[in-house]
Amino acid sequence: MELRLDVARQADVAVVRCRGRIVFGQEVDELRLTVLSLFKETNRVVLHLAGIEQIDSEGLAALVGLFISARNRGGELKLADLSSKTWEVLRVTRLDEVFEIYKSESEAVDSFLRPKAAAAGNKKPA
């Protein structure tokens, strides 16, 4: 299944709802272009990954690259509502220690609105 991206905005936060695969080729390119264009409008982006069925090494590299791009712009990229497959890949590669991961989209969006000390990421999906 090819990657489908739906962008929504909540306050000053862009939410990208992803469905399908984040794999080498067009899917990774589309994700990169979409998120990088959003960074021109806001420095707060949430990737909602519940609908991701497959992610490969190029997909992981894209997530890391987008994370770095966000930081270089003084922004943040957070992950929300990971599928079990995506969660497992992030856990095995230890990238779950790099990203702020939230159980739900609303928790991820709310984390941008709370003071830094109160925001708690890296919550394993239920």
C-alpha positions in Angstrom: 0.0 0.0 0.0 1.5 3.3 -1.0 1.9 6.1 1.6 -1.0 8.4 2.1 -0.5 11.6 4.1 -3.2 13.8 5.5 -2.2 17.1 7.1 -4.2 18.8 9.8 -3.5 21.8 12.0 -4.2 22.2 15.7 -3.2 25.6 17.0 0.4 26.1 15.8 1.0 22.4 15.5 1.0 20.5 12.1 -0.2 16.9 12.4 0.6 14.5 9.6 -1.5 11.4 9.6 0.3 8.6 7.8 -1.1 5.4 6.3 0.6 2.7 4.3 4.4 2.2 4.1 7.4 4.4 4.8 9.9 2.7 2.5 12.6 3.5 0.0 11.5 5.5 -3.0 8.5 7.6 -3.6 7.0 7.1 -0.1 10.1 8.4 1.7 10.4 11.2 -0.7 6.8 12.3 -0.3 7.1 12.2 3.5 10.3 14.3 3.5 8.9 16.9 1.1 5.6 17.2 3.1 7.3 17.6 6.5 10.0 19.9 5.2 7.4 22.2 3.6 5.5 22.2 6.9 8.7 23.4 8.7 8.4 26.6 6.6 5.1 27.3 8.3 5.6 25.9 11.8 8.4 24.4 13.9 6.0 22.0 15.6 5.1 18.8 13.8 3.5 15.5 15.0 3.7 12.3 12.8 0.6 10.2 13.6 1.8 6.7 12.6 -1.1 4.3 13.6 -1.7 3.5 9.9 1.9 2.5 9.0 2.1 -1.1 8.0 5.8 -1.2 7.1 8.9 0.9 7.6 12.3 0.0 6.3 15.8 1.4 6.9 15.3 4.3 4.5 12.1 5.1 6.3 13.9 5.2 9.6 16.6 7.3 8.1 14.0 9.8 6.8 12.5 10.0 10.3 15.9 10.7 11.8 16.7 13.3 9.1 13.4 15.1 9.7 14.1 15.0 13.5 17.5 16.7 12.8 15.9 19.2 10.4 13.4 20.2 13.0 16.1 20.6 15.7 18.2 22.7 13.2 15.3 25.0 12.8 14.6 25.3 16.5 11.6 23.1 16.2 10.4 19.6 17.2 9.1 16.5 15.6 7.1 14.1 17.8 5.6 10.8 17.0 2.2 9.6 18.1 0.0 6.5 18.1 2.5 4.1 16.6 1.4 0.9 15.0 2.8 -2.2 16.8 5.1 -2.9 13.9 6.5 0.7 13.9 6.9 0.6 17.7 8.9 -2.6 17.5 11.2 -1.3 14.8 11.9 1.9 16.8 12.4 -0.2 20.0 14.8 -2.7 18.3 16.9 0.2 16.7 16.7 2.1 20.0 15.3 5.1 18.2 12.5 5.1 20.8 15.2 6.7 23.0 15.6 9.5 20.5 12.1 10.5 19.6 9.4 11.8 21.9 6.6 9.2 21.4 3.1 9.6 22.6 0.2 7.2 22.9 -2.2 9.5 21.1 -2.2 12.4 18.7 -3.9 14.7 21.3 -1.2 13.9 23.9 1.5 14.8 21.4 -0.2 18.0 20.4 -0.8 18.9 24.1 2.9 18.3 24.9 3.7 21.3 22.7 1.4 23.5 24.8 2.7 22.4 28.2 5.9 23.8 29.8 9.0 21.7 28.9 9.4 20.2 32.4 5.9 18.8 32.3 6.1 17.3 28.9 6.8 13.5 29.1 7.6 11.6 25.9 8.6 8.1 25.2 5.4 6.5 26.3 5.1 2.9 25.1 1.8 2.5 23.2 -0.9 0.5 25.0 
